[in-house]
Amino acid sequence: MCSIAGHSSARHESSVPAHVAQTEDKRDDTIIRWVKLQVECHPEFLQYMRSKAEPQCVSEVLKQYTIVSGMLQQLLGLTTPVNCEGAPSCVIKMVQFDFRSTQYGSTSDVF
């Protein structure tokens, strides 16, 4: 169900509480799928997809970044629905990714 920017989908959702996923990774995957649906329902998503299909210049990449950044800001703090199987009532948070802690080694190895 879409909920950002006052938009809601026509689908009726049950309010029966769902079960939490057995692992944190599965819960996070469920949250990511829910966030993806919210982004795809956003009024500016079509504009974002159109701009990605065109040849890229700096101003277009900046426009894409602005659209996505705005979408993410609207999602932060929202809570997944109580019936979101695998991740009921989870608050959407931004997580920083530390590239240095991955299997790829430090950033100096890459750049």
Backbone torsions as a table, in degrees:
resi	resn	phi	psi	omega
1	MET	NA	130.3	179.2
2	CYS	-79.7	139.8	-179.5
3	SER	-138.8	-4.6	-178.5
4	ILE	-83.0	154.4	176.6
5	ALA	54.5	32.9	177.5
6	GLY	70.9	9.4	-178.5
7	HIS	-92.6	137.1	175.3
8	SER	-136.6	146.3	-178.9
9	SER	-78.3	163.9	-179.4
10	ALA	-80.2	-11.6	-178.0
11	ARG	-69.6	135.3	176.1
12	HIS	-88.9	129.4	-179.3
13	GLU	-108.4	144.4	176.6
14	SER	-73.9	147.6	177.4
15	SER	-98.4	12.9	177.5
16	VAL	-73.1	126.3	-178.8
17	PRO	-58.2	139.6	179.3
18	ALA	-93.3	171.1	178.0
19	HIS	-89.0	148.4	177.1
20	VAL	-81.2	141.2	178.3
21	ALA	-58.8	154.0	-176.9
22	GLN	-74.5	-23.0	178.7
23	THR	-126.8	157.7	178.1
24	GLU	-63.6	-38.2	179.4
25	ASP	-62.1	-43.3	179.1
26	LYS	-66.2	-39.3	177.2
27	ARG	-62.9	-45.4	180.0
28	ASP	-62.8	-39.5	177.1
29	ASP	-61.2	-40.6	178.2
30	THR	-64.0	-43.4	178.9
31	ILE	-63.2	-42.0	179.0
32	ILE	-60.8	-43.8	178.1
33	ARG	-62.3	-39.8	179.2
34	TRP	-66.0	-43.8	178.7
35	VAL	-62.5	-42.3	179.4
36	LYS	-57.8	-44.4	177.7
37	LEU	-60.4	-42.4	179.3
38	GLN	-62.0	-42.7	179.9
39	VAL	-64.2	-44.5	-179.0
40	GLU	-65.6	-22.3	177.7
41	CYS	-87.1	-10.7	-177.0
42	HIS	-65.2	138.9	-178.9
43	PRO	-57.8	-28.3	-178.3
44	GLU	-91.2	-0.2	-177.1
45	PHE	-63.0	-41.0	180.0
46	LEU	-62.4	-41.8	176.9
47	GLN	-61.5	-41.3	178.4
48	TYR	-61.2	-47.5	-178.9
49	MET	-64.4	-38.8	177.1
50	ARG	-62.5	-43.0	-177.7
51	SER	-66.8	-29.8	177.9
52	LYS	-71.2	-25.9	-177.7
53	ALA	-79.7	-13.3	-178.8
54	GLU	-92.0	160.6	174.2
55	PRO	-55.6	139.0	-172.8
56	GLN	-91.6	128.6	168.3
57	CYS	-125.6	168.9	-174.3
58	VAL	-57.3	-41.9	-177.9
59	SER	-64.8	-35.2	178.2
60	GLU	-71.0	-40.5	177.9
61	VAL	-63.5	-40.0	177.6
62	LEU	-64.0	-40.2	177.8
63	LYS	-62.7	-43.2	178.2
64	GLN	-61.0	-45.2	179.4
65	TYR	-60.0	-43.1	-178.9
66	THR	-62.5	-42.1	179.3
67	ILE	-63.4	-49.9	-178.4
68	VAL	-65.1	-41.6	179.0
69	SER	-60.3	-42.7	177.9
70	GLY	-63.2	-40.9	177.9
71	MET	-61.9	-45.9	-178.8
72	LEU	-63.8	-40.5	178.7
73	GLN	-61.0	-36.8	178.3
74	GLN	-69.3	-30.2	-178.0
75	LEU	-81.0	-31.1	-177.3
76	LEU	-57.3	130.8	178.4
77	GLY	91.6	-15.3	175.9
78	LEU	-67.9	161.6	179.4
79	THR	-118.1	135.7	175.9
80	THR	-63.0	152.8	179.8
81	PRO	-60.6	153.6	-179.8
82	VAL	-61.9	-24.4	-178.4
83	ASN	-98.8	15.4	178.9
84	CYS	-77.2	98.7	-174.6
85	GLU	-58.9	121.8	179.9
86	GLY	101.3	-24.4	-178.6
87	ALA	-152.1	58.7	-179.7
88	PRO	-72.6	138.8	174.4
89	SER	54.5	40.7	177.5
90	CYS	-96.0	132.8	178.6
91	VAL	-79.3	133.9	179.7
92	ILE	-79.7	123.7	-179.0
93	LYS	-128.5	154.8	175.0
94	MET	-90.8	132.0	179.5
95	VAL	-113.7	132.6	176.7
96	GLN	-81.2	134.7	178.3
97	PHE	-97.7	124.5	178.7
98	ASP	-100.4	97.9	-177.3
99	PHE	-58.4	-32.2	-177.3
100	ARG	-65.3	-22.3	-176.8
101	SER	-93.4	9.0	-179.2
102	THR	-92.2	177.2	179.0
103	GLN	-66.1	-13.0	-177.6
104	TYR	-82.8	-4.6	176.6
105	GLY	88.3	-160.3	-175.4
106	SER	-80.9	162.3	179.9
107	THR	-65.5	-24.9	178.2
108	SER	-67.9	-22.4	176.2
109	ASP	-73.4	-23.1	-174.1
110	VAL	-99.4	-39.5	-173.6
111	PHE	-101.5	NA	NA
